[in-house]
Amino acid sequence: MPEQIVLITLIIAIIFSTVHLTAPKLYGFSERYGNGVVSFSGGIAAAYVFFDLLPTIQKAGEHLNLLLRNYLGQLFISEVAIFGVAFMGFLVFFISEHAAVHSRRRAAVDTGQHMDSVAAPKGVFVIHFSILALVSLLIAYNLRFEVRSSLIGALLFSIALILHFFGTDRTMEIHYHSMFEKYGRYILSIMPITGWALSIRFPERRSEAAVLLAFVAGAVLFNVIKDEVPGTEKGEPKFFVAGALIYAAVLLLLL
């Protein structure tokens, strides 16, 4: 693997780790500027889904067929089967989110406290956090393939995911309070570096990485819909549209 790619991907992985560690300080900026920041980020996330994420899933289809032929022999698989992998990622995160919200709501009713004051139980946290950590690791593992394809594309990919990490970390803190603040955030910050290290140790796993990235894409899509696209009562349409159009224009011009 060229040393330049190794260095660039390491720098991006370190930035991802730094985002996980410094997200609480960024929350203050987000709260200060309110809904405009959330809406602008949501616009970027929406453009990322349609112009980068969905094409990535489609391209991974050939890798899924290659893997199945290698492990199962000649087997006909529909071209849309890869979207089933993405849908699994979507469902896994939906179930995890539902479990967190439902357990907090039930605990709030049982204790008579406001839901904002109640954290989800440890068991739900372990499962939800483990899935999120895996996604962070897989994203970092795939960085070298993004850089190899296009350095500019990798940078745009990274910008969108930095905003995504910011949103998911905030959600985890809301659901799990001190469990995430004291332990989860620091463990999560290790995942990008671990993913980068695995990509150096196992650089030949291109097909496996592409299929797993489809799973990641489904998870990211769910989180974009849930966290990053603002509701009509809180959203700032002009900021949302601005973020979407700017990011889409940059993608179309540079990729």
Legacy VTK file of the C-alpha trace (Angstrom):
# vtk DataFile Version 3.0
C-alpha trace
ASCII
DATASET POLYDATA
POINTS 255 float
0.000 0.000 0.000
1.492 3.401 -0.953
2.801 5.345 2.030
0.836 8.424 0.970
-2.475 6.558 1.248
-1.454 5.155 4.630
-0.657 8.646 5.929
-3.791 10.314 4.546
-6.096 7.634 5.934
-4.355 7.808 9.313
-4.902 11.574 9.459
-8.598 11.169 8.631
-8.957 8.385 11.214
-7.363 10.620 13.859
-9.807 13.393 12.949
-12.709 10.953 13.383
-11.357 9.952 16.797
-10.967 13.598 17.772
-14.594 14.282 16.848
-15.723 11.528 19.222
-13.619 13.021 22.022
-14.498 16.687 21.487
-18.171 16.374 20.531
-19.402 17.721 23.925
-17.562 21.006 23.309
-19.121 21.250 19.865
-22.598 20.835 21.335
-22.286 24.295 22.865
-21.660 25.774 19.420
-24.654 23.888 18.051
-26.931 25.077 20.852
-25.734 28.655 20.473
-26.577 28.849 16.810
-29.592 26.638 17.232
-31.626 25.112 14.491
-29.631 26.656 11.652
-26.619 24.440 12.346
-28.752 21.316 12.602
-30.629 22.158 9.418
-27.465 22.940 7.441
-25.902 19.669 8.592
-29.099 17.843 7.701
-28.958 19.265 4.191
-25.403 18.023 3.740
-26.393 14.619 5.099
-29.357 14.365 2.728
-27.185 15.226 -0.292
-24.610 12.713 0.897
-27.250 9.965 0.979
-28.490 10.550 -2.559
-25.251 11.455 -4.336
-22.740 9.240 -2.547
-24.332 6.690 -0.219
-26.869 5.115 -2.587
-24.389 4.827 -5.505
-21.945 3.187 -3.084
-24.523 0.551 -2.186
-25.229 -0.182 -5.830
-21.532 -0.605 -6.666
-21.142 -3.062 -3.791
-23.537 -5.490 -5.509
-20.809 -7.000 -7.681
-18.677 -7.617 -4.603
-21.553 -9.466 -2.918
-21.908 -11.732 -5.938
-18.158 -12.333 -5.978
-18.134 -13.293 -2.306
-21.074 -15.664 -2.669
-19.493 -17.348 -5.677
-16.251 -17.786 -3.756
-17.930 -19.304 -0.715
-21.007 -21.001 -2.187
-20.031 -21.695 -5.783
-22.161 -20.702 -8.763
-25.205 -18.983 -7.341
-27.520 -16.507 -8.994
-28.149 -13.442 -6.878
-30.414 -10.576 -7.827
-28.686 -7.267 -8.479
-30.775 -5.673 -5.744
-29.652 -8.196 -3.104
-26.998 -5.777 -1.867
-29.783 -3.413 -0.838
-30.929 -6.202 1.480
-27.605 -5.874 3.295
-28.160 -2.125 3.582
-31.708 -2.752 4.794
-30.322 -5.022 7.519
-28.161 -2.143 8.719
-31.201 0.123 8.704
-33.275 -2.404 10.692
-30.548 -3.127 13.242
-30.231 0.551 14.099
-33.996 1.015 14.103
-34.384 -1.819 16.620
-31.536 -0.463 18.770
-33.022 3.024 18.774
-36.492 1.697 19.565
-35.128 -0.364 22.470
-33.363 2.685 23.910
-36.390 4.969 23.629
-38.865 2.340 24.859
-36.758 1.401 27.894
-36.291 5.060 28.851
-39.994 5.770 28.489
-40.891 2.765 30.634
-38.342 3.747 33.297
-39.716 7.299 33.331
-43.233 5.983 33.945
-42.047 3.613 36.687
-40.028 6.278 38.528
-42.248 9.270 37.862
-39.332 11.222 36.399
-39.149 13.141 33.160
-37.832 11.047 30.289
-34.875 13.411 29.785
-33.636 12.495 33.264
-33.721 8.737 32.691
-31.030 6.661 30.975
-31.613 3.408 29.120
-30.394 0.275 30.964
-26.867 -1.085 30.685
-27.866 -4.107 28.593
-29.410 -1.932 25.892
-26.384 0.355 25.994
-23.935 -2.509 25.447
-25.791 -3.770 22.371
-26.463 -0.333 20.862
-22.945 0.885 21.548
-21.320 -2.269 20.148
-23.159 -1.833 16.851
-22.202 1.840 16.654
-18.566 1.021 17.424
-18.553 -1.604 14.662
-19.911 0.945 12.191
-17.201 3.444 13.162
-14.541 0.771 12.706
-15.859 -0.295 9.290
-16.000 3.300 8.069
-12.338 3.769 8.975
-11.405 0.438 7.379
-12.935 1.591 4.098
-11.096 4.910 4.104
-8.182 3.593 2.067
-10.496 2.439 -0.706
-12.081 5.894 -0.776
-8.681 7.601 -0.919
-7.439 5.220 -3.593
-10.478 5.975 -5.764
-10.399 9.750 -5.271
-8.696 11.918 -2.677
-11.262 14.688 -3.100
-14.063 12.146 -2.836
-12.529 10.796 0.364
-12.390 14.294 1.859
-16.042 14.958 1.011
-16.924 11.517 2.389
-15.106 12.436 5.599
-16.870 15.790 5.992
-20.292 14.163 5.774
-19.310 11.451 8.249
-17.855 13.933 10.735
-21.291 15.553 10.888
-22.821 12.090 11.163
-20.561 11.141 14.103
-21.452 14.389 15.826
-25.154 13.530 15.592
-24.869 9.892 16.650
-22.661 10.745 19.629
-25.221 13.292 20.765
-27.972 10.674 20.501
-25.956 8.170 22.537
-25.353 10.755 25.251
-29.071 11.549 25.425
-30.018 7.878 25.720
-27.280 6.621 28.041
-26.043 9.657 30.004
-22.971 8.857 32.121
-22.441 5.393 30.616
-21.567 6.984 27.305
-19.899 10.081 28.745
-17.535 8.174 31.059
-16.776 5.078 29.013
-18.453 4.906 25.636
-17.006 8.062 24.139
-13.422 7.010 24.840
-13.903 3.476 23.564
-15.599 4.863 20.467
-12.638 7.162 19.818
-10.404 4.093 19.492
-12.524 2.520 16.746
-11.372 4.685 13.799
-7.709 4.005 14.608
-8.484 0.300 14.992
-10.264 0.252 11.642
-7.317 2.015 10.030
-4.876 -0.492 11.544
-6.950 -3.425 10.279
-6.947 -1.939 6.783
-3.139 -1.975 6.895
-3.006 -5.517 8.257
-5.646 -6.935 5.881
-5.508 -4.754 2.757
-6.805 -7.428 0.390
-10.343 -7.726 1.781
-11.899 -5.406 -0.790
-15.081 -7.404 -1.454
-15.792 -8.052 2.221
-15.252 -4.374 2.992
-17.582 -3.264 0.189
-20.410 -5.517 1.385
-19.969 -4.437 5.002
-20.002 -0.826 3.841
-23.483 -1.479 2.437
-24.538 -2.477 5.974
-22.946 0.740 7.240
-24.808 2.697 4.567
-28.132 1.397 5.859
-27.189 2.411 9.394
-26.105 5.870 8.259
-29.309 6.290 6.264
-31.409 5.540 9.352
-29.463 8.013 11.469
-29.710 10.692 8.784
-33.489 10.324 8.715
-33.788 10.177 12.507
-31.259 12.744 13.698
-29.996 14.983 10.950
-33.066 15.932 8.921
-34.827 18.538 11.096
-38.491 18.333 11.901
-40.831 20.915 10.437
-41.377 22.555 13.785
-37.659 23.047 14.487
-36.107 23.083 11.060
-34.774 26.077 9.171
-35.623 25.304 5.512
-33.251 27.893 4.053
-30.281 26.406 5.918
-31.314 22.860 5.047
-31.646 23.681 1.337
-28.372 25.634 1.391
-26.479 22.724 2.924
-28.005 20.239 0.484
-27.372 22.349 -2.619
-23.822 23.338 -1.678
-22.758 19.789 -0.882
-24.526 18.361 -3.950
-22.912 20.970 -6.207
-19.461 20.219 -4.826
-19.985 16.483 -5.350
-21.175 16.963 -8.927
-18.340 19.332 -9.804
-15.469 17.463 -8.208
-16.364 13.772 -8.479
LINES 1 256
255 0 1 2 3 4 5 6 7 8 9 10 11 12 13 14 15 16 17 18 19 20 21 22 23 24 25 26 27 28 29 30 31 32 33 34 35 36 37 38 39 40 41 42 43 44 45 46 47 48 49 50 51 52 53 54 55 56 57 58 59 60 61 62 63 64 65 66 67 68 69 70 71 72 73 74 75 76 77 78 79 80 81 82 83 84 85 86 87 88 89 90 91 92 93 94 95 96 97 98 99 100 101 102 103 104 105 106 107 108 109 110 111 112 113 114 115 116 117 118 119 120 121 122 123 124 125 126 127 128 129 130 131 132 133 134 135 136 137 138 139 140 141 142 143 144 145 146 147 148 149 150 151 152 153 154 155 156 157 158 159 160 161 162 163 164 165 166 167 168 169 170 171 172 173 174 175 176 177 178 179 180 181 182 183 184 185 186 187 188 189 190 191 192 193 194 195 196 197 198 199 200 201 202 203 204 205 206 207 208 209 210 211 212 213 214 215 216 217 218 219 220 221 222 223 224 225 226 227 228 229 230 231 232 233 234 235 236 237 238 239 240 241 242 243 244 245 246 247 248 249 250 251 252 253 254
